[in-house]
Amino acid sequence: MNPYLDLPSPAQPEAARLASIYGLQNHGLTNLHQVYWNLPTASLYEEAVFRGEARISHLGPMVVSTGKHTARAAADKFIVSEQSTRNHIWWGDYNRPFSPEKFSALLTRMQGFLQGRDLFVQDCYAGADPDYRMPIRVVTEKAWHSLFARNMFMKIRATEELKHHVPEFTVICAPSFQASPVIDGTRTETFIIINFGQRLALIGGSSYGGEIKKTIFTVLNFLLPLEGVLPMHCSANVGAEGDVALFFGLSGTGKTTLSADPSRSLIGDDEHGWSENGIFNFEDGCYAKVIRLSPEAEPQIHACTRRFGTILENVVLDPLSRLLDLNDDTLTENTRGAYPLDYIENYLPPKMAGHPGNVIFLTCDATGVMPPIARLTPDQAIYHFISGYTSKIAGTEIGLGREPEITFSTCFGGPFMVHHPYAYAGMLKARLVKHGSACWLVNTGWTGGPFGVGKRISIHHTRALLDAALTGKLAGVKFCPDPVFGFDVPTECAGVPARTLHPAESWPNRDEYARKCEALAARFMDNFKLMTAGCPEGVEQAGPRHALLAR
């Protein structure tokens, strides 16, 4: 039903056709007005438009506004401290404890709030590998959020399977329900709270679709290591010869763009597991930044902004022509597109592949001192994995300004890591050594000077360097060690100017470069002091060299 008009909605006759016998009463959701179960894309389009949640743009994408929250509210995420988590969570800025009593009270108020309202349900799986996939349920107040979940997670096609679906984890997302910080113990009216004991997560006060996606990722980051699977914030692709590559990196580093390589098959865009079987995607969709997308530089992703089924968050739309302006950042720099993985022409249908031959750490270095590519030893790989250095790009989190902000995000996904960083890093090192995987640090940030002075490294140069690394062409060139960071830097690469490979040669003033380089190295060392407890002795020695900094 439309909440303002007493009219039947388009999908009301089919609302319960794909309902599970494990109903919403099992989550304490009762006295509801209408529940729309597992609606397909076209039906969710009709519902979203009927309810005034979305507009249809030229060529078919759905355009939505997420309101005041156009990025993740990272500071409003909590984990309930109970028996299963109390002694197993790396408590801190990313993992804030929440009391079971406060959670129960907040859940009761949310259940009461939702009585008499319409809800949408998507029953899906998280994880492509049948050995490790997790049945999940996403319950939403908005129709477009239900389509978001359908785009992002593994869909269930069989009617009988849907009818007997029992989730192992459930997310309830009600953006119009707001917490009371005084009563509920939250920081603001917005909250994302995960209760592993009850296998339930609550989201309120935010319509940003990424909260749903990253809540499930956080859940997997806690549960999968207990099964011997390494969860990773990375994209993955595979070449014609079966050579798998992983791309780690925060939003804005080029993870989605670089993995969508027309010459390689895309395993997945953002989240993967590495098990004894190999690599598998957690999701069935992509959630890409679309601000200033270029049809020349990112043709496959750009094409998805012109397709029915894609959700575009906060993209500016001409109300009359319904044409998109991907260059307009009036609402946010963090404009997003959520679309099914099979919209990428060369995607890999199984969403699974073997063990990676190459692992790439992407960093967007705003200081302009990191080389465009460097080869890491396993110990250096662990140091840089735990450090997770990059620069946050405007819009990806609440509170960021126009200029990039230097940050260290553990495991290239700190807000979603719930165990100590070395729990993940130790698993990664064991796999790198066992499978002989090469590890590379790739800078997609600035060269010739810092942000505001230098320029962004050409994506064409980055692609050329990656191609040389993935095809083995770099194996035959000479490398020289970086005097401060110690990693090896190639002296040449076809298609890339030699001076670009060594940042010191591209800066107008070498002394200024040296000062910036040593200042960044000092930041690395200060940050790693926060990680030493829980890390084996010797890990820190793979970082920047102290002697040079003390000269």
MIZA-307115 format. One record per residue (C-alpha): x, y, z. Coordinates in pm, 1 decimal, always signed. Example, Ala and Ser with C-alpha at 12.3 -4.5 7.8 and 13.67 -1.06 7.14 Angstrom:
BEGIN
LOGU, +1230.0, -450.0, +780.0;
LOGU, +1367.0, -106.0, +714.0;
//
This chain:
BEGIN
LOGU, +0.0, +0.0, +0.0;
LOGU, +101.8, +359.4, -55.3;
LOGU, +141.8, +506.2, +296.2;
LOGU, -57.3, +815.2, +200.6;
LOGU, -325.7, +680.1, -30.2;
LOGU, -557.7, +388.6, +34.7;
LOGU, -471.3, +228.9, -297.4;
LOGU, -341.9, -121.6, -369.5;
LOGU, +20.3, -121.3, -476.5;
LOGU, +130.4, -280.9, -807.3;
LOGU, +280.1, -594.7, -648.9;
LOGU, +19.2, -652.0, -380.0;
LOGU, -147.6, -948.5, -557.2;
LOGU, +191.0, -1129.9, -573.8;
LOGU, +326.7, -1011.3, -240.5;
LOGU, +322.9, -1349.2, -65.8;
LOGU, +371.7, -1579.2, -363.7;
LOGU, +741.1, -1638.1, -282.4;
LOGU, +711.9, -1623.0, +94.0;
LOGU, +920.7, -1847.2, +317.4;
LOGU, +742.9, -2063.6, +571.7;
LOGU, +998.0, -1923.0, +816.8;
LOGU, +803.6, -1600.6, +853.9;
LOGU, +881.1, -1260.6, +999.4;
LOGU, +714.6, -1349.8, +1327.0;
LOGU, +1034.2, -1542.8, +1398.4;
LOGU, +1208.0, -1204.3, +1410.4;
LOGU, +943.6, -1051.4, +1634.0;
LOGU, +783.6, -861.1, +1345.2;
LOGU, +408.0, -896.8, +1386.9;
LOGU, +86.8, -707.4, +1308.8;
LOGU, +236.4, -587.9, +981.3;
LOGU, +24.5, -434.8, +707.8;
LOGU, +171.3, -615.1, +404.4;
LOGU, +491.5, -812.4, +348.8;
LOGU, +634.9, -826.2, -3.2;
LOGU, +843.9, -1142.0, -35.7;
LOGU, +1134.0, -1183.6, -279.4;
LOGU, +994.3, -956.8, -547.9;
LOGU, +1186.6, -954.3, -877.4;
LOGU, +1347.6, -644.5, -1022.8;
LOGU, +1055.3, -517.8, -1233.1;
LOGU, +809.9, -546.9, -943.1;
LOGU, +1045.2, -360.4, -710.2;
LOGU, +1079.6, -86.4, -972.3;
LOGU, +701.9, -44.7, -975.0;
LOGU, +680.8, -42.8, -596.7;
LOGU, +963.4, +208.2, -555.6;
LOGU, +810.9, +448.6, -807.5;
LOGU, +459.2, +400.5, -668.8;
LOGU, +582.2, +489.4, -320.0;
LOGU, +775.7, +794.5, -435.7;
LOGU, +1112.2, +641.7, -345.3;
LOGU, +1271.3, +658.2, -690.7;
LOGU, +1263.3, +801.9, -1040.7;
LOGU, +1340.2, +621.2, -1365.2;
LOGU, +1617.7, +780.7, -1567.8;
LOGU, +1696.0, +771.2, -1939.2;
LOGU, +1748.8, +411.1, -2058.2;
LOGU, +1615.4, +262.8, -1735.2;
LOGU, +1831.4, +296.1, -1422.8;
LOGU, +1653.6, +373.9, -1097.0;
LOGU, +1769.2, +697.5, -933.1;
LOGU, +1728.2, +739.7, -556.9;
LOGU, +1827.8, +990.8, -293.1;
LOGU, +1967.1, +865.6, +36.3;
LOGU, +1889.0, +1188.9, +220.6;
LOGU, +2132.5, +1334.4, +471.7;
LOGU, +2348.9, +1020.7, +474.7;
LOGU, +2532.7, +993.4, +143.4;
LOGU, +2808.7, +774.0, +289.6;
LOGU, +2864.7, +521.6, +565.9;
LOGU, +2807.6, +639.9, +922.5;
LOGU, +3115.6, +452.1, +1047.4;
LOGU, +3107.4, +614.7, +1390.5;
LOGU, +2752.3, +486.0, +1450.3;
LOGU, +2832.8, +115.3, +1416.7;
LOGU, +2822.8, -106.7, +1726.6;
LOGU, +2865.0, -475.0, +1810.4;
LOGU, +2674.0, -626.3, +2098.1;
LOGU, +2912.7, -748.7, +2367.3;
LOGU, +2785.3, -1091.4, +2469.4;
LOGU, +2921.7, -1439.2, +2529.2;
LOGU, +3015.9, -1517.1, +2169.3;
LOGU, +3192.0, -1183.5, +2111.4;
LOGU, +3313.8, -1046.2, +2443.5;
LOGU, +3662.2, -1201.2, +2425.5;
LOGU, +3690.5, -1235.2, +2046.5;
LOGU, +3637.7, -883.3, +1910.5;
LOGU, +3914.7, -628.4, +1855.8;
LOGU, +3729.8, -356.5, +2046.8;
LOGU, +3812.1, +2.4, +1954.1;
LOGU, +3709.3, +285.2, +1724.7;
LOGU, +3568.2, +51.1, +1461.6;
LOGU, +3412.9, -203.4, +1695.9;
LOGU, +3228.7, -25.1, +1974.2;
LOGU, +3060.0, -242.3, +2237.1;
LOGU, +2683.3, -225.6, +2288.1;
LOGU, +2501.5, -382.8, +2579.5;
LOGU, +2259.6, -674.1, +2524.6;
LOGU, +1999.9, -496.2, +2738.3;
LOGU, +2013.4, -180.5, +2527.3;
LOGU, +1992.9, -388.6, +2210.3;
LOGU, +1682.3, -573.4, +2333.1;
LOGU, +1511.8, -246.4, +2425.3;
LOGU, +1596.1, -87.3, +2090.0;
LOGU, +1479.3, -396.7, +1900.0;
LOGU, +1149.2, -392.9, +2090.1;
LOGU, +1091.8, -28.8, +1998.9;
LOGU, +1177.1, -97.9, +1633.9;
LOGU, +938.9, -394.3, +1625.7;
LOGU, +664.2, -173.3, +1763.8;
LOGU, +743.4, +102.6, +1516.2;
LOGU, +708.5, -135.6, +1220.6;
LOGU, +366.0, -265.5, +1320.6;
LOGU, +100.0, -164.7, +1069.5;
LOGU, +360.4, -91.4, +801.9;
LOGU, +464.0, -256.2, +477.4;
LOGU, +793.3, -443.7, +466.4;
LOGU, +1001.6, -600.1, +190.2;
LOGU, +1200.2, -921.1, +225.7;
LOGU, +1483.5, -1063.0, +16.6;
LOGU, +1606.9, -1411.4, +103.8;
LOGU, +1954.5, -1467.0, -42.1;
LOGU, +2295.4, -1617.8, +16.3;
LOGU, +2624.0, -1449.7, +101.3;
LOGU, +2907.9, -1642.2, -62.6;
LOGU, +2934.2, -1822.8, -396.5;
LOGU, +3113.1, -2132.1, -260.7;
LOGU, +2847.5, -2386.1, -152.7;
LOGU, +3083.1, -2505.6, +121.9;
LOGU, +3080.0, -2165.6, +291.7;
LOGU, +2777.9, -1969.1, +169.6;
LOGU, +2553.2, -1826.9, +441.6;
LOGU, +2173.6, -1802.3, +409.8;
LOGU, +2073.3, -1444.9, +490.0;
LOGU, +1756.3, -1236.5, +503.3;
LOGU, +1730.9, -863.0, +439.8;
LOGU, +1410.5, -700.3, +569.4;
LOGU, +1361.8, -342.7, +451.8;
LOGU, +1119.2, -58.6, +490.1;
LOGU, +1186.6, +68.3, +139.4;
LOGU, +1130.9, -115.4, -188.9;
LOGU, +1453.9, +15.1, -341.3;
LOGU, +1655.7, -125.5, -52.6;
LOGU, +1504.9, -464.1, -132.2;
LOGU, +1626.4, -428.1, -490.7;
LOGU, +1966.7, -321.7, -356.6;
LOGU, +1987.6, -644.7, -156.3;
LOGU, +1872.5, -843.5, -460.0;
LOGU, +2143.8, -683.9, -673.1;
LOGU, +2417.3, -733.1, -415.1;
LOGU, +2367.6, -1085.6, -280.9;
LOGU, +2334.3, -1432.9, -430.3;
LOGU, +1982.5, -1475.5, -562.3;
LOGU, +1771.9, -1786.6, -508.7;
LOGU, +1593.1, -1886.2, -828.9;
LOGU, +1396.7, -2193.9, -720.9;
LOGU, +1053.3, -2135.9, -569.4;
LOGU, +1074.6, -2435.5, -336.0;
LOGU, +1412.9, -2322.1, -208.6;
LOGU, +1270.4, -1978.8, -132.1;
LOGU, +973.5, -2129.3, +50.5;
LOGU, +1203.5, -2329.9, +278.6;
LOGU, +1469.4, -2063.3, +326.7;
LOGU, +1582.6, -2024.1, +688.9;
LOGU, +1832.8, -1741.4, +737.6;
LOGU, +2145.0, -1778.2, +947.7;
LOGU, +2170.2, -1400.2, +971.9;
LOGU, +1907.2, -1129.2, +929.6;
LOGU, +1934.2, -755.4, +866.7;
LOGU, +1641.5, -525.6, +944.8;
LOGU, +1678.1, -184.1, +779.0;
LOGU, +1426.6, +86.1, +876.4;
LOGU, +1566.1, +429.6, +782.8;
LOGU, +1266.4, +622.6, +917.9;
LOGU, +1314.0, +471.4, +1265.1;
LOGU, +1556.1, +679.3, +1468.1;
LOGU, +1725.0, +599.1, +1793.9;
LOGU, +1722.8, +820.3, +2101.4;
LOGU, +2085.4, +855.5, +2215.5;
LOGU, +1976.7, +928.1, +2572.6;
LOGU, +1751.5, +621.8, +2592.8;
LOGU, +1929.0, +379.3, +2359.5;
LOGU, +2293.9, +457.5, +2425.8;
LOGU, +2372.0, +531.1, +2059.9;
LOGU, +2591.2, +820.4, +1946.9;
LOGU, +2323.0, +980.9, +1728.9;
LOGU, +1979.1, +895.7, +1592.9;
LOGU, +2155.6, +677.0, +1333.8;
LOGU, +2269.1, +326.6, +1426.8;
LOGU, +2409.7, +7.3, +1279.3;
LOGU, +2417.0, -260.8, +1548.9;
LOGU, +2523.6, -622.2, +1499.8;
LOGU, +2424.8, -892.0, +1747.8;
LOGU, +2615.0, -1214.0, +1673.4;
LOGU, +2443.4, -1395.4, +1958.7;
LOGU, +2099.4, -1338.3, +1804.5;
LOGU, +2230.3, -1346.5, +1444.4;
LOGU, +2055.6, -1014.9, +1385.4;
LOGU, +2161.3, -666.5, +1270.9;
LOGU, +1957.9, -345.7, +1297.9;
LOGU, +1998.3, -37.7, +1078.4;
LOGU, +1808.5, +282.2, +1146.0;
LOGU, +1829.7, +651.9, +1065.7;
LOGU, +2017.8, +606.5, +736.0;
LOGU, +1902.9, +525.4, +382.5;
LOGU, +2254.1, +476.7, +244.2;
LOGU, +2247.2, +137.8, +70.5;
LOGU, +2608.8, +63.4, +154.4;
LOGU, +2516.5, +7.8, +519.5;
LOGU, +2329.8, -311.6, +424.3;
LOGU, +2616.8, -441.6, +213.0;
LOGU, +2889.2, -364.7, +466.2;
LOGU, +2689.6, -504.6, +757.8;
LOGU, +2689.2, -847.8, +594.5;
LOGU, +3059.7, -809.2, +512.2;
LOGU, +3133.4, -733.2, +878.0;
LOGU, +2939.2, -1043.9, +978.2;
LOGU, +3145.4, -1259.4, +740.7;
LOGU, +3467.1, -1104.2, +867.4;
LOGU, +3383.8, -1237.3, +1213.5;
LOGU, +3245.7, -1580.8, +1125.2;
LOGU, +3455.0, -1705.2, +831.3;
LOGU, +3801.2, -1697.5, +997.4;
LOGU, +3656.1, -1935.4, +1256.4;
LOGU, +3605.7, -2178.1, +963.9;
LOGU, +3956.7, -2125.9, +826.1;
LOGU, +3848.3, -1886.8, +547.7;
LOGU, +4020.1, -1550.3, +495.1;
LOGU, +3761.3, -1276.7, +424.4;
LOGU, +3902.2, -994.2, +213.6;
LOGU, +3801.4, -643.4, +109.4;
LOGU, +3917.7, -690.1, -247.5;
LOGU, +3809.6, -737.6, -605.1;
LOGU, +3925.0, -1035.4, -810.9;
LOGU, +3963.4, -1134.4, -1172.6;
LOGU, +4115.6, -1419.3, -1371.7;
LOGU, +4305.6, -1437.7, -1700.2;
LOGU, +4255.1, -1672.6, -1992.3;
LOGU, +4516.9, -1909.6, -1848.2;
LOGU, +4341.3, -1930.8, -1512.3;
LOGU, +4575.5, -1684.5, -1339.7;
LOGU, +4381.9, -1520.1, -1055.8;
LOGU, +4458.7, -1170.1, -927.0;
LOGU, +4331.3, -995.9, -613.1;
LOGU, +4298.0, -618.2, -578.7;
LOGU, +4287.5, -481.8, -224.6;
LOGU, +4201.5, -118.0, -163.3;
LOGU, +3966.3, +127.7, -3.0;
LOGU, +3700.5, +319.4, -193.3;
LOGU, +3857.7, +560.4, -438.5;
LOGU, +4175.8, +361.0, -505.0;
LOGU, +4052.4, +208.7, -831.4;
LOGU, +3963.7, -138.9, -707.6;
LOGU, +3644.4, -165.5, -911.3;
LOGU, +3782.2, +9.0, -1219.7;
LOGU, +4107.2, -188.9, -1242.8;
LOGU, +3950.1, -528.4, -1182.3;
LOGU, +3693.5, -468.4, -1458.8;
LOGU, +3955.1, -542.5, -1723.9;
LOGU, +3805.8, -643.1, -2062.0;
LOGU, +4094.4, -886.1, -2118.6;
LOGU, +4023.0, -1076.9, -1795.8;
LOGU, +3709.9, -1231.8, -1641.9;
LOGU, +3566.7, -1060.0, -1335.4;
LOGU, +3516.6, -1286.6, -1033.5;
LOGU, +3383.7, -1007.2, -817.1;
LOGU, +3393.7, -639.3, -738.4;
LOGU, +3452.8, -588.9, -368.0;
LOGU, +3441.3, -878.5, -119.8;
LOGU, +3589.4, -1228.3, -139.7;
LOGU, +3692.3, -1527.6, +62.7;
LOGU, +4012.3, -1731.7, +24.8;
LOGU, +3958.2, -2090.8, +131.8;
LOGU, +4139.8, -2417.3, +68.5;
LOGU, +3931.7, -2435.4, -251.1;
LOGU, +4051.7, -2099.1, -383.7;
LOGU, +3883.3, -1760.5, -423.9;
LOGU, +3507.4, -1703.3, -408.5;
LOGU, +3291.4, -1393.5, -429.2;
LOGU, +3067.9, -1299.8, -135.6;
LOGU, +2827.2, -1109.2, -358.7;
LOGU, +2637.5, -1116.5, -685.7;
LOGU, +2665.3, -747.7, -766.3;
LOGU, +2884.5, -440.8, -786.1;
LOGU, +2863.0, -116.7, -588.7;
LOGU, +3079.8, +128.1, -780.7;
LOGU, +3151.7, +496.2, -745.6;
LOGU, +3015.4, +669.1, -1055.7;
LOGU, +3119.8, +1030.2, -1006.0;
LOGU, +3282.8, +1155.7, -1326.1;
LOGU, +3281.5, +810.6, -1485.8;
LOGU, +3440.1, +813.1, -1828.2;
LOGU, +3311.0, +591.1, -2111.0;
LOGU, +3669.3, +582.3, -2239.5;
LOGU, +3851.0, +497.5, -1914.2;
LOGU, +3577.7, +285.0, -1750.0;
LOGU, +3358.9, +165.4, -2039.6;
LOGU, +3204.8, -137.4, -1866.9;
LOGU, +3105.4, +42.3, -1547.6;
LOGU, +2985.2, +345.1, -1743.1;
LOGU, +2761.4, +119.7, -1953.3;
LOGU, +2593.0, -4.9, -1634.9;
LOGU, +2467.6, +348.5, -1563.7;
LOGU, +2252.1, +311.2, -1874.8;
LOGU, +2079.9, -16.1, -1788.6;
LOGU, +1749.4, -117.8, -1639.4;
LOGU, +1806.4, -278.3, -1299.4;
LOGU, +2089.5, -50.0, -1190.7;
LOGU, +2029.6, +164.1, -880.5;
LOGU, +2200.2, +503.7, -888.4;
LOGU, +2238.0, +671.8, -550.5;
LOGU, +2244.2, +1052.7, -536.7;
LOGU, +2320.7, +1099.8, -906.5;
LOGU, +2184.4, +1429.5, -1039.7;
LOGU, +1897.1, +1379.5, -1284.0;
LOGU, +1733.9, +1630.4, -1516.8;
LOGU, +1366.3, +1614.2, -1411.0;
LOGU, +1233.0, +1666.8, -1763.4;
LOGU, +1467.2, +1478.0, -1996.7;
LOGU, +1562.9, +1224.6, -1724.7;
LOGU, +1921.8, +1244.3, -1848.0;
LOGU, +2197.4, +1180.1, -1592.7;
LOGU, +2484.1, +1412.0, -1510.9;
LOGU, +2758.2, +1187.1, -1374.3;
LOGU, +2989.6, +1488.3, -1335.8;
LOGU, +2759.8, +1674.0, -1095.2;
LOGU, +2869.0, +1635.4, -732.8;
LOGU, +2601.2, +1867.8, -592.4;
LOGU, +2460.9, +1596.7, -365.4;
LOGU, +2786.3, +1414.8, -290.8;
LOGU, +3119.9, +1305.9, -434.4;
LOGU, +3017.5, +954.5, -334.1;
LOGU, +2759.5, +888.9, -605.1;
LOGU, +2710.8, +513.2, -641.8;
LOGU, +2579.5, +255.8, -882.7;
LOGU, +2452.4, -83.5, -760.8;
LOGU, +2408.4, -335.3, -1041.0;
LOGU, +2416.0, -713.4, -1093.5;
LOGU, +2755.2, -866.6, -1161.1;
LOGU, +2634.5, -1014.4, -1490.2;
LOGU, +2601.3, -659.1, -1628.0;
LOGU, +2979.6, -672.9, -1668.2;
LOGU, +3022.4, -847.7, -2001.7;
LOGU, +3321.7, -1061.4, -1904.3;
LOGU, +3210.7, -1169.3, -1557.3;
LOGU, +3281.4, -1524.6, -1443.0;
LOGU, +2944.2, -1697.9, -1380.2;
LOGU, +3062.3, -1936.6, -1102.9;
LOGU, +3210.0, -1637.6, -912.8;
LOGU, +3480.9, -1878.0, -796.7;
LOGU, +3833.9, -1954.4, -917.2;
LOGU, +4164.3, -2100.7, -802.7;
LOGU, +4438.6, -1960.3, -584.9;
LOGU, +4579.9, -1621.2, -688.9;
LOGU, +4917.6, -1585.6, -855.7;
LOGU, +4924.2, -1211.6, -788.3;
LOGU, +4798.7, -998.1, -500.5;
LOGU, +4782.6, -621.3, -550.3;
LOGU, +4756.3, -362.9, -272.0;
LOGU, +4611.2, -40.5, -413.7;
LOGU, +4692.5, +284.5, -237.9;
LOGU, +4589.5, +635.1, -334.5;
LOGU, +4896.2, +823.6, -209.3;
LOGU, +4807.7, +1191.6, -172.7;
LOGU, +5165.9, +1278.9, -71.5;
LOGU, +5299.6, +1175.5, -412.3;
LOGU, +5600.4, +981.5, -280.6;
LOGU, +5496.0, +619.2, -335.9;
LOGU, +5608.7, +463.1, -666.3;
LOGU, +5336.7, +359.1, -912.7;
LOGU, +5431.3, -5.7, -851.9;
LOGU, +5661.2, -191.8, -612.6;
LOGU, +5724.9, -559.8, -542.2;
LOGU, +5682.4, -677.7, -182.1;
LOGU, +5833.2, -971.6, +5.0;
LOGU, +5586.0, -1177.9, +212.2;
LOGU, +5695.8, -994.6, +528.0;
LOGU, +5660.6, -656.2, +359.7;
LOGU, +5320.3, -767.1, +232.2;
LOGU, +5204.6, -837.3, +586.2;
LOGU, +5338.0, -502.8, +711.6;
LOGU, +5158.2, -308.7, +438.4;
LOGU, +4844.6, -522.1, +470.9;
LOGU, +4820.8, -447.6, +841.9;
LOGU, +4900.7, -79.3, +778.4;
LOGU, +4648.9, -38.3, +495.5;
LOGU, +4781.3, +301.8, +391.5;
LOGU, +4582.4, +518.8, +152.1;
LOGU, +4409.8, +854.8, +127.9;
LOGU, +4036.3, +873.6, +177.8;
LOGU, +3862.6, +1040.7, -112.1;
LOGU, +3588.0, +1296.7, -50.0;
LOGU, +3242.3, +1149.7, +4.7;
LOGU, +3314.7, +791.2, +104.7;
LOGU, +3256.9, +862.1, +472.8;
LOGU, +3066.9, +1132.4, +658.1;
LOGU, +3281.8, +1429.3, +752.4;
LOGU, +3543.8, +1417.0, +474.7;
LOGU, +3630.1, +1743.8, +302.7;
LOGU, +3738.6, +1810.2, -53.4;
LOGU, +4104.5, +1723.2, -2.2;
LOGU, +4215.8, +1361.3, +36.8;
LOGU, +4282.5, +1261.0, +396.3;
LOGU, +4578.3, +1036.7, +478.6;
LOGU, +4463.0, +728.9, +663.7;
LOGU, +4573.1, +383.8, +771.7;
LOGU, +4291.3, +132.2, +743.8;
LOGU, +4393.1, -211.9, +866.9;
LOGU, +4369.7, -486.1, +606.2;
LOGU, +4249.9, -223.4, +357.5;
LOGU, +3909.2, -237.9, +525.4;
LOGU, +3950.6, -144.1, +891.1;
LOGU, +3587.2, -50.0, +962.6;
LOGU, +3479.2, -405.6, +872.3;
LOGU, +3751.0, -607.0, +1048.4;
LOGU, +3636.2, -744.1, +1383.2;
LOGU, +3932.4, -962.8, +1481.6;
LOGU, +4282.0, -827.8, +1550.9;
LOGU, +4449.9, -732.3, +1218.4;
LOGU, +4710.7, -1005.7, +1251.8;
LOGU, +4435.4, -1268.2, +1261.3;
LOGU, +4375.6, -1179.7, +895.3;
LOGU, +4737.6, -1094.1, +811.3;
LOGU, +4868.0, -1426.5, +942.2;
LOGU, +4618.0, -1611.7, +725.0;
LOGU, +4718.5, -1403.4, +424.3;
LOGU, +5092.4, -1465.7, +471.4;
LOGU, +5037.2, -1840.7, +505.3;
LOGU, +4849.0, -1842.2, +175.2;
LOGU, +5103.4, -1621.9, -5.8;
LOGU, +5384.1, -1856.3, +94.7;
LOGU, +5191.9, -2179.0, +30.6;
LOGU, +5078.9, -2080.3, -318.7;
LOGU, +5381.4, -1871.6, -418.4;
LOGU, +5169.9, -1563.2, -486.0;
LOGU, +5354.4, -1245.5, -585.6;
LOGU, +5252.1, -929.2, -400.4;
LOGU, +5258.4, -577.1, -544.2;
LOGU, +5195.3, -230.8, -401.1;
LOGU, +5034.7, -7.9, -665.8;
LOGU, +4989.9, +366.4, -618.3;
LOGU, +4691.2, +514.7, -801.8;
LOGU, +4733.6, +853.0, -634.0;
LOGU, +4963.4, +1144.1, -712.3;
LOGU, +5301.7, +1181.6, -879.0;
LOGU, +5533.7, +1478.6, -932.2;
LOGU, +5424.6, +1628.4, -600.8;
LOGU, +5147.5, +1600.2, -342.0;
LOGU, +4776.9, +1667.0, -396.4;
LOGU, +4738.3, +2022.4, -525.8;
LOGU, +5090.4, +2030.0, -674.8;
LOGU, +5142.8, +1705.0, -863.9;
LOGU, +4896.9, +1518.7, -1084.1;
LOGU, +4703.1, +1194.2, -1053.3;
LOGU, +4887.5, +897.6, -1200.8;
LOGU, +4749.5, +815.6, -1545.4;
LOGU, +4512.3, +520.1, -1541.2;
LOGU, +4672.6, +412.3, -1870.1;
LOGU, +5011.4, +389.8, -1697.0;
LOGU, +4855.7, +198.5, -1408.0;
LOGU, +4693.8, -48.0, -1646.4;
LOGU, +5023.7, -96.7, -1830.0;
LOGU, +5206.2, -168.9, -1503.9;
LOGU, +4939.2, -410.7, -1387.0;
LOGU, +4941.7, -591.6, -1719.5;
LOGU, +5319.0, -627.1, -1696.0;
LOGU, +5292.6, -763.6, -1341.7;
LOGU, +5007.6, -1005.5, -1414.1;
LOGU, +5159.8, -1140.7, -1735.4;
LOGU, +5506.2, -1186.0, -1587.5;
LOGU, +5672.2, -920.1, -1803.7;
LOGU, +5811.3, -745.3, -1496.2;
LOGU, +5990.6, -1063.0, -1390.1;
LOGU, +6260.7, -1000.0, -1648.2;
LOGU, +6339.6, -636.2, -1566.5;
LOGU, +6585.5, -494.1, -1316.6;
LOGU, +6455.1, -378.5, -977.0;
LOGU, +6616.0, -144.1, -728.0;
LOGU, +6527.7, -111.2, -357.5;
LOGU, +6354.3, +200.6, -231.8;
LOGU, +6598.5, +363.1, +17.0;
LOGU, +6331.1, +440.0, +277.0;
LOGU, +6060.4, +174.5, +239.6;
LOGU, +6282.6, -110.3, +125.5;
LOGU, +6050.1, -256.2, -136.6;
LOGU, +6175.1, -322.6, -489.9;
LOGU, +6086.0, -80.6, -770.9;
LOGU, +6121.1, -175.1, -1141.3;
LOGU, +6357.4, +39.6, -1346.2;
LOGU, +6155.3, +3.9, -1665.9;
LOGU, +5816.5, -99.0, -1801.9;
LOGU, +5688.9, -82.8, -2158.2;
LOGU, +5444.0, +201.7, -2206.5;
LOGU, +5544.4, +389.7, -1890.0;
LOGU, +5803.9, +671.2, -1882.6;
LOGU, +6106.7, +570.9, -1672.7;
LOGU, +6090.8, +887.8, -1461.9;
LOGU, +5732.3, +802.3, -1363.2;
LOGU, +5850.1, +477.8, -1204.0;
LOGU, +6068.4, +664.6, -953.2;
LOGU, +5880.5, +950.4, -784.5;
LOGU, +6198.9, +1135.6, -682.4;
LOGU, +6275.2, +1194.1, -1051.3;
LOGU, +5932.5, +1343.1, -1123.5;
LOGU, +5939.0, +1599.4, -839.9;
LOGU, +6075.7, +1946.3, -924.4;
LOGU, +6264.9, +1954.2, -592.2;
LOGU, +6437.8, +1636.9, -467.1;
LOGU, +6495.6, +1774.7, -116.0;
LOGU, +6123.4, +1842.4, -79.0;
LOGU, +6051.7, +1490.5, -201.8;
LOGU, +6291.7, +1344.8, +56.8;
LOGU, +6126.2, +1539.1, +338.9;
LOGU, +5780.4, +1425.0, +232.5;
LOGU, +5896.2, +1066.0, +197.2;
LOGU, +6051.6, +1051.9, +541.4;
LOGU, +5749.5, +1226.7, +693.4;
LOGU, +5522.7, +960.1, +545.2;
LOGU, +5754.9, +683.3, +667.7;
LOGU, +5735.3, +831.0, +1017.6;
LOGU, +5354.5, +818.2, +991.5;
LOGU, +5379.7, +450.3, +901.2;
LOGU, +5590.4, +375.7, +1206.3;
LOGU, +5370.0, +574.8, +1443.4;
LOGU, +5062.2, +394.4, +1313.4;
LOGU, +5219.5, +49.9, +1344.2;
LOGU, +5289.4, +107.8, +1713.4;
LOGU, +4913.5, +68.3, +1761.1;
LOGU, +4932.3, -280.0, +1605.5;
LOGU, +5242.6, -429.7, +1769.3;
LOGU, +5044.4, -585.7, +2052.5;
LOGU, +4911.8, -903.2, +1894.5;
LOGU, +5172.8, -914.1, +1614.6;
LOGU, +5474.2, -1149.7, +1621.8;
LOGU, +5816.8, -997.3, +1669.2;
LOGU, +5982.3, -898.6, +1344.2;
LOGU, +5674.5, -785.1, +1149.9;
LOGU, +5757.9, -422.2, +1222.3;
LOGU, +6107.7, -466.6, +1074.0;
LOGU, +5954.5, -509.0, +726.3;
LOGU, +5845.1, -144.5, +731.3;
LOGU, +6036.8, +179.2, +663.3;
LOGU, +6399.5, +189.4, +766.2;
LOGU, +6470.6, +371.9, +1091.5;
LOGU, +6834.6, +456.0, +1018.4;
LOGU, +6751.3, +679.1, +724.9;
LOGU, +6486.6, +863.4, +921.4;
LOGU, +6727.0, +937.9, +1201.8;
LOGU, +7003.2, +1086.4, +983.6;
//
